């Protein structure tokens, strides 16, 4: 029962954090010190590095985009120790031709017995090169 309440709390924090991750920092209390992160272009371990990736996302969002959004569609519990979030990133690049960025993804989180996320794996619906090609297309 207590473990289910912890998972529900983690889901609630993820639901609050992700939609605003380009504007403000997320809550790091739900992540273990040795969190492992992997997406199609990054792979690392450690909460310090995890904080850096979110800082980098915010920094680049403000630097390269006139508009950017992280649309969170769903967060659900797949197993006793697994949560998945389905999302879309969309934006307008800060270039004269107003190129548009758009891709969908899933974040899969695994929780340790203490109820902390120790693994975060992102998958995207496109390869990184396909996403970068959007930068050159007219919006």
Secondary structure in CASP SS format (residue, H / E / C, confidence):
PFRMAT SS
TARGET T0000
AUTHOR 0000-0000-0000
METHOD secondary structure of the structure
MODEL  1
X C 1.00
X H 1.00
X H 1.00
X H 1.00
X H 1.00
X H 1.00
X H 1.00
X H 1.00
X H 1.00
X H 1.00
X H 1.00
X H 1.00
X H 1.00
X H 1.00
X H 1.00
X H 1.00
X H 1.00
X H 1.00
X C 1.00
X C 1.00
X C 1.00
X C 1.00
X C 1.00
X C 1.00
X C 1.00
X C 1.00
X C 1.00
X C 1.00
X C 1.00
X C 1.00
X E 1.00
X E 1.00
X E 1.00
X E 1.00
X E 1.00
X E 1.00
X E 1.00
X E 1.00
X C 1.00
X C 1.00
X C 1.00
X C 1.00
X E 1.00
X E 1.00
X E 1.00
X C 1.00
X H 1.00
X H 1.00
X H 1.00
X H 1.00
X H 1.00
X H 1.00
X H 1.00
X H 1.00
X H 1.00
X H 1.00
X H 1.00
X H 1.00
X H 1.00
X H 1.00
X H 1.00
X H 1.00
X H 1.00
X H 1.00
X E 1.00
X E 1.00
X E 1.00
X E 1.00
X E 1.00
X E 1.00
X E 1.00
X E 1.00
X E 1.00
X E 1.00
X E 1.00
X E 1.00
X E 1.00
X E 1.00
X E 1.00
X C 1.00
X C 1.00
X E 1.00
X E 1.00
X E 1.00
X E 1.00
X E 1.00
X E 1.00
X E 1.00
X E 1.00
X E 1.00
X E 1.00
X E 1.00
X E 1.00
X C 1.00
X C 1.00
X C 1.00
X C 1.00
X C 1.00
X C 1.00
X E 1.00
X E 1.00
X E 1.00
X E 1.00
X E 1.00
X E 1.00
X E 1.00
X E 1.00
X E 1.00
X E 1.00
X E 1.00
X E 1.00
X C 1.00
X C 1.00
X C 1.00
X C 1.00
X C 1.00
X E 1.00
X E 1.00
X E 1.00
X E 1.00
X E 1.00
X E 1.00
X E 1.00
X E 1.00
X C 1.00
X C 1.00
X C 1.00
X H 1.00
X H 1.00
X H 1.00
X H 1.00
X H 1.00
X H 1.00
X H 1.00
X H 1.00
X H 1.00
X C 1.00
X C 1.00
X C 1.00
END
